[in-house]
Amino acid sequence: MRWPWQRRRRDDRRELRGIIYEAVASSISSVEVSPEEAMRLATVYACVDRIASTISTLPVDLYEETPAGKRELREHPLSRLLRLAPNEFQTPADFFGYIARCILIVGDAYVRIYRHEETGDVVRLLPIDPRRIETKLHPSKHRLIYYVDGDPLPPDSVWHIRGLPGRDYLQSASPIRAAAELIDAGRASVRLQRAVAENAAQPRDLFESDGTLDAEEAQRFLDDWREKTSGPNAGSAYILPVGLRHRQLTLSHEDKEFVATRRLTADEIIGIYGLPRFMVLGDSPLWTEEMQTYFSQVVIRPWVVRIEQSFARDVLLPSEQGRIYMRFNLDALLRATLQSRTAAYQQQIAAGLLTINEARALEDRPPLPGGDVYFAPLSLAHVDATTGEIIYNGPQNPIPTGGDDGGTQP
């Protein structure tokens, strides 16, 4: 015979199992997940934050391709916008961080381009909430028309950064919508875990009796049981009255498996963003050079290339396209320890790959007089920095030690 309070225990377990089945059913249904809802899921937030925060801190520069090689354009109007202030509200880190979050969450990022009326130079770059943008194809001119809150924007005044390829060229695919089912499953499992905590955090105890107890006797026994087996007395032995049997109720195997889907869903979402698992879940104690390279080239590079190429298409003037370009410095992600960097600089200077001043610039140090000479091993040659002439480094022609055409290596 079961006691009266057993009915409530069974009702609790039935309710919990119903929540589980409801969560499973909802996770496989077609759902719409808004950006705000997705960001509440810690895994999605962590993935977006890792990528967007990294992109926002990368140095970005403007270069010109010349017959003699690339040349940095610090005096170009766009260089000031990219390095100092794209608009009156944001720093470059704020600006590129916002763009990255838009393409990672919504799928597209839009920036309003303000140009000088006479020269056409860009004087301001202001991001627009992508949810305010509607994109349509012009019926005759084969170009896109962008509407903000229903009002069309002037031609060539929108910098459109696309994320993952979508079904058409009007809008990109949002990683969040692509993974809506996975995210919804994660939200459902969070609700499940909350239900587990509320209904099954403490062991469920079932008592069976050979006889009959009225409600008063049953309540008196329960009060005595709780007093002697909880709080400071937790874990203490308890002697049951004659005729009572006790067994503990736990989650079923199926319930435990569904709770485990919380971690499986996190792994799948991490895979969608291409991040190493340890960067989100923190289950790896080491950050090796191979991991740095993977993060830089496999995770970050595809996103910054999208930004760079769309910049060349939408922001540069036709006369500048193909000659001027923007670049994020991904080498900043591969910054090693001081000891490793010093050894690498020494090898590159000795091999003629870097000058002393180029190495110092990588460490944010001022140039040295005569530090722009390329050196090579004594048994080979040294390259004249001005003419590019290869000069044999023999006793009859020593390496320059001073003056405008040479310098000493400190």
N, C-alpha and C positions, 0 to 999 in steps of 0.2 A: 504493500500500500504506500502511495506517495503522499507527502504532506502538502498542505495548501500552498505554501510558499514556492513549491516546485513549479507550479503552473506559471508563475511570473518568470521564473528562470527560463522555462521553455519558450515563453512568449518573446523574451529578450533575444534568444538565439534565433528564433524564427524571423524576427525583425531584422537582425543583423544579416542573416542569409538573404533576406529579400533585398537589402541594400546592395549586397554583393552582386546578385543577379541583375539588379537594375543598373549598376555601374558597368557591368560587362555589356549589357544591351546598349547602353548609351555610347559606349566607347567605339562600337562598330557601326554606329549610325552616321549619316552625313550631317555634319554640324558646321556652323560658322563660329569661328573663334576670333574675337576682336583683339587688336593689339594690346589694349589694356588688360584684358583677361589673360592673354598669353604671358605678359610680363609678370603677372602674379605668380606664375609657376617658376619656381626658383631655377630650374634647369634651363629654361629658355632665357631667363634674365641673365644667368651666368654666361651662357654662350654668346649672347648679343653683347654683353658688357666686355667680355674678353677681346672680341674682335674690334668693336667700335672704339674702345678705349685705346687699344694699340694703334689703330689707324690715326686717331686724333693726335697722338704724340709723335708721329713720324715727321722728320724734317721734310719740307717740300720746297723745291726750287724750280725756277724757270730757266731753260737753256735754249741756246740757238746752235743749230748745226751749221758749221762753216767748213770750208775746204781744209782748214788746219785742225779741225776737230771741234768738239763741243765747247761752247763758251757760256758761262753763267751770266744771266741778264738781271743784274740787281737794280738797274735804273729803269727797267720797263714798268709801266703803270700796273700791270698785273702782278708783278713781283711784290710790290708793296702790299697789295690786297692779300696775296697768298701767305705772306710772311708776317704781316703786322695786324691788319684788321680788314676782313672782307666787307664788313659793314660797321655801323656805329654801335651795334648791340653785341657782337660776338668777336672773340679771339679766333685765330686759326684753329686752335684745338676744339673750341666749341663748335665752330663751323663744320669741320670735317667729322667730328664726332656725331653731330646731328645727321649729316648726310649718310654716314655709315649705318646709323640706327634705322633710318628710313628704309634703306634698301635691304637691311637684314630683317626687318619686321613687316613692312608694308609691301616691299618689292620694288618700288620706284622712289627716287628722290628728285625734287624739282627746285631749281634755284632761279630766281628772277634776276636777269642781267640788265643793269642800268648803264647806258653808254653816253659818252659825250656827244652832243648833237652835231658838232662840226667834225671832229676827228674820228669818232666811232670807238675811241678807247673806252675800255670798261672802267667805270668809276665806282661801282658798287655791286656786290653779290649778296643777295638776300634770299635765304631758303624759304620755301612755301610748304605749308602742311600738305602732304600728298593727298590727304582725304578731301581737300578743297579743290583738287584738280580733276578736270574731265578732259580726256583726250579724244579727238576726232580726226578723221582723215579728210583733208581738203578734197572736194569732188573733182577738181580739175588740175590743180597745181602739184599734186602728188607730194604733199608735205603734211605734217601734223599741225593741227590747231589746238592750242591749249586754252582752256577756260578755267578761270578762278571764280568760284561762286557764281558761275553762269556767264561771266563777262570774258570775252576773248582777249588774249594778250597779244601785243604787237609781234610781228614776225621777228625771228632771230633774237628774241628777248628771254628765252627759256633755256636753261642748262638742264637737260634731262639725263639723269644717271640711272641706268637700268640695272636690275639685279639679275636673278635667274631668268633664263628664257621662258617666256610664257606661250600661250596659245597663239598669239598674234604679236605684231610689232607695236601695238598701241600701248599695252601695259605689260609689265613683267610679272612673273609668278612670285608670289610671296612665299618664302619658306614656311611661314606660320600657317598659311592656308593649305599648303601642300602637306603639312604635317598635322592638320587639324584633328584627325582621328587620334593620332598619338598624343597630342596635347590634351584632348578631351579625356583620353584614358588616364593620363596623369592626374588631371583634376579629379576624376572619379575615384582614383585610388587614394588621393589625399582625403576625400570625403570618407572613404572606407576606413582609412587609418584613424580618422577622428572618431568614427563610430566604434572602431575596435577599442580605442582608448576609453570611450565612455561606457561601453557595454562589456568589454572583455579584458580590461587591464588587470583586474584582480581575478584570481582563480574562481571559476564557477563551481560551487559545491552542491552536490546532490546527496540528500539523506533519505534513506528508506527505512521503514519501520515494520516490524512484524505485527505490531498492534495498532491501536488507534489513539491519536492525540488530538485534543481539541485545540482551538486557536490560541487560547491563553497558554497552554503548556508548550505549544510549538514556539510562541514568541519568547517565552522565558528561556527555552533552550537556546534559541538563536542569539539572544542578548548575551548569554553566558559564553557561547562559542566565540562570538566576535570579540568580547572583552579579553578572552584568554588566548586568542590566536592572531591578534592584530596589534599594531602600534609597537610598544616596547616588548610585547610578548610574542611578536611574530616569529614563527618557526618553533614555538614551544609545543611539546607533546600534549595531546588532549585525549583523555580517556572517555570514550563514548558510553552512554548508558546501555544497559543490556537491551538487546533487541534492535539497536540502531546500526545501520551500515552507512559508510561514507565513501563516495568516490568523487574525483575531480573532473570537471568538464573543461575541455580546451577547444580551441578552434579546430575545425576539421581540416583534413589534408587539402581539400579544395580551397578552403578559405585562406589557408596559409600560402598557397600557390598564388592566389590573386593578390595578396599583400606583397608578394615578391615582384609583381609586375610593376610596382613603383620604380624599382631599380632598372628593370628591362626597358621601360618607357624612357627613362632618363638616358640610357645608353643609346637608344635609337634617335632621340632628339639631338644628342651630341654628335652622332654620326651625320645627321642632316647638315649640320653646320661645319662638318669636317674637322672638328677640334680633337686633339688628343684627349682621351678620357680623363687622364690625371689632371688636366688643367681645370676641369670643372668639378670633378669629384674629389680631387686632392688625395688620391691613393697611390702616388708615386713619390718617393723621397728625393729623387735626383732630377736635375734639369741639365741634361747633357748637351753637347754641341750638336749632336744629330737631332735632338728634339728641337733645338733652336732653329736649325735649318729647315726642318719639316714645318714648323709653325710659320716661318717667314715665307717659304716658297710655295707651300701647298695650301695653307689656310689664308694668309693675309694677301699674298700677291694677286690672286685672281680678283679680289675686290678692288684693290688699288689700281689695277690695270683698267678695270671698268671706269673708274673715276678719271684716270688720265686720258683715255681714248675719247670719252664723251666730252672732256674739256677741250681737246683739240678740235672736235667736230662743232661744238656749239658756241664756245667762248672766243676762240681766236678769230681774227679777221681772215678773210680769204687770202690776203697777201701774206699772212703769217703761217698759214697751215702748211705742213710739210717741212717747215724750217724751224719753227719754235715749238717747244713742247714742255710739258710739266712732268716732273718726276718726284715720286716719293723715294726717300733714301731708305731702302730696306736693310742696308748694311747696319743701320743703327740698332736693329734687332739682334744682330750677331756680335754685339760688343762683348769681347771676352774679358778675362781678368787682366790687370795691369801687367803682370808678368808675361802672360801669353801675347798681349798686344805689343809689348816692347820687343819680344823675340821676333814677332812677325814683321815689325817695322825694320828691324836690323837686317833681316834677310832680304826684304824688298828694296831697301836702300842699297845694300851691297850688290844686288842683282841689277840695279838700274831701273827698277820698276817705280820707285818713288824718290822724290827729292826729300831733303831734310825738312824743308818748309811744308811740303805736302803732308808729311807724317805729323808735323807739329799742328797743322790745321785740323787733322783728324782728332787731335786731343784738345782742340780749342785753345791753342797757344799761339802767341804772335810769331811772325816770321823772323828769321835771323838774317843779317847781312850776308850775302853770298851763299845762302842756303837753297838756291834754286838750280844747283848743278846736279846732273845725273852722274852717278858713279858706277863703275863696273870693276870686277876683280882685276888686280894688277896684271895678271897674265893675259887679260883680254884687252879691253879698251875703255875709254870713257867718251860719252856723247856730249858734244858741245850743246849747251842749252839754247843758244841763240840760233846757230846755223843748222843744228842737227848733224854736224859732221862727226864721224867716228874717228877718234884720235887714239893711236896706240899709246898705252901707258908704259913706255920703256924708260930707261935711264936718261936717254936723250930728249925725252918729252914727258916730264913729270906731270902729275895731276896739279892743276892750279891751286895755289894756296891763298889767294886773295884777289882783290880788285873786282871790277864789274863782271868779268867773265868767269869768275870762279869763286871758290870759297873753301874754307876748311870745315871738316866734319867734326863737330864737337863731340 
